[in-house]
């Protein structure tokens, strides 16, 4: 995919997922400006905590109903004046068909998984979540198609989501394994809890966008 097409896909005010190499963690951020192959994004605290510098590699992920896009580049500028932001020079772009039935949201949630034929549970971290499934990181070995009882611990109100899922993807990484799971059994109450949690995430995104258009956009003309 030609990097010169970026500005036809990404627009100011969009919420995107960003990852600082070589970390696995995705951070939600907002695009302040997209100009040619340059992306302007907020200098969020998570970047500073991960020691962002000029030359740091960042991956930007965005998905719509039809496609998922990955844009990789390096930080070319860091501005600490209000509104603090970084400029990413994109040098690689990839377009993939979005095969997901439900939109997924980047999260980091504690969870436990138990193979249905065993008593012991295994700790995992849910890295994205939808009404139809989740991705998670775990050290335990599970097989394709294996069914697991799962508990997801949501923040704040002590809600616990229980259900059963099937492993549909497995990707070994350094020290952990990256899995995807399709939910195959979940009661209505737990489905409603996930739905409410996703709605709260969307509300947070809307507040972030509103703040950009009301207070920040004028700085990026």
N, C-alpha and C positions, 0 to 999 in steps of 0.2 A: 504494500500500500504506500502511495506517495505521501510524504510528510507535508507537502504543500496543500493537501486536502484537509488538513486539520481544522482550519477556520470554518470549513463548511459543515463540520460535525459538532465541534465544541463552541459554545457561546458563553458570553459573560453571564454570571449568575447561576450557572449549572453546578450541581453538587456532584463531585467526583470522588473516587477512592484513590489514594496515593500511597506509595510504598517507597521507603528509602532503602536502597541496596546496601548491604546484603540481608537486611532484616526481612522477616516474614509478615510483619504487622502492617495492615492497611489502616490508613487514617482518612476520615472524611474531611473534605476541604471544599472550598468554593472557588470557582474561577472568577478572577477579577477582570481579566482581559485575555483575548486570544488574537494574536497578530502574527500572520504568516506562520512560522514554526515556533513562535515564542508563546509560552503560557505564563500568565501572572496569577499566582495563588497566594492565599494568606500565609504569613509566617506563623503557623500555629505552634503552641508550646511543645507538642510532640516532636516537631522537627528539631527544636533547640535541645530537647532532652536527648535526642539521638545524634547530637553534635553535627548538625548540618553545616556544610561549608561550600564555598564556590568549588565546583567540580564534582560535588556529590551526585551520584546517579539516582534519579527518581523515576518511578513508573506511575503513570496516570491511567486509571481504568474508568471507562464509562460504558454503560449499556442502555440500549433502548429496546423496543419490542422485538426488533428483528436482528440486531447485531450487537456484539460486544467488541469494544475497541481497547487496545493496549497501546499506550504511547510511552516511549522510553526516551529519556534525555538527561542532560546534566544541568546543574544549577549554574547559571551564568552571572547572576547578580542577587544580592541579598540587601534589602532596604529595611532599616529598622525604624524609620520615621513613620508616623501614622499616615495611612494605614500600612502597617508593616507587611511586607510581601516578599516573595521570591520570584525570580524569573527563571523559567526552565526552557532550555534550548532543546527542542525535540529533534532527535536524529533517527528514530526508528518508530514505525507505526504498523500495527497488525489489526486486521479486521477478521472476526470470526462470526459464524452463524450463532445466534442466541437460541438455543434449544430448550431453554427453561420455560416451563409453563407459568410459573409465578416469579415475580421479581424478587431478587434476594438482596438482603441488607447486611452490610459489614458490621459484625458485632464481635465481642469477646466475652463469652459467658462460660461459667463453670458448668460441667455436666458429668454424669456418670453413665457408663454403658455396661450392659450385662448380656453376654450370649445367653440365648433362651434355655440352653441345656446345662448351664453352670450357675453356681450360687454367687461367685465372686464378681464384684463390679470393678470397673477400671475408670480412672479419672481421664477426662478429655476436656479440650477447650473448643467450644463452638465458635467458628470464625465467620460464618455467614448463615443466615436463617431466612426461610420463607414459609408460607403456609403448606408447601408441599415437601419440604425437606431441609437439610442443613449440610454444611461442611464442617469438619472438625479435625483437630490435631490430637493424636494419641500415640503412645509408645507401643501399645499392644498390637499384635498381629491379628487382623480380621481378614476373612476371605471375601472375594466377590460373591454377592448374593447372600451373604450371611445375614441372618436376622438378629437384631439386638434390641433389648429393652433399654429405653433411654429416659433419663431425667435431666431436664434443663433447668438451671436455677437462674431466674430472672432477677434483676436488681431492684432495690427499693422496697417493694411491697411483699417480698418473701414468697412470691408465686413460684410454684414448681410445676413444670410441664412434664407430664409422663406420656409415653407412647411407645410404639414399636416401629423400627425402621429396617430397611434393607440396604446393605452396602452396594453402591453402584459405581464407585470410583476409588482408586487406591494409588497414591503417588508418594513413594518414599522420599523423605528429605533428610537433611542432617539432623540426627538425634530423634526425629519424630516421623510419623507417617501422616500424610494429608489425605483424608477420606471425604467422600460425599455419601450422603444417605438419603434415601427416599422414604418418607413416612408412609407406612402401610396400615397403621392402626392407631387411632387417637380419638378420645371421646370429645363430645361437642364442647364441654367446658374448657378443656385444654386448647382446642382449636381457637376458641374465643379469646383465651388469654394471649396466645401468640398474635392474633389479629389486633388486639388492643395494644400490645407492645409495639407492633409494627406501626400502628397509627401514631403512637407517641414519638417514634423515630421520625416519621414524616412531618409531624408538627415541629420538631426541632429543626429539620431541614428548611421548612417554610420560614421559621423565624430567622434563620441564617440568611436566607435569600432576601427577606424583607429588610433586614439591616443593611445588606449590600445596596439594594436599590434606593433606600431612603437616606443612607449616610455615607456610603463609600464610593459608589459609582462615579460621582463627580470628580474624583481624584484620578480617574483613568480614562480621560477623554482622548 
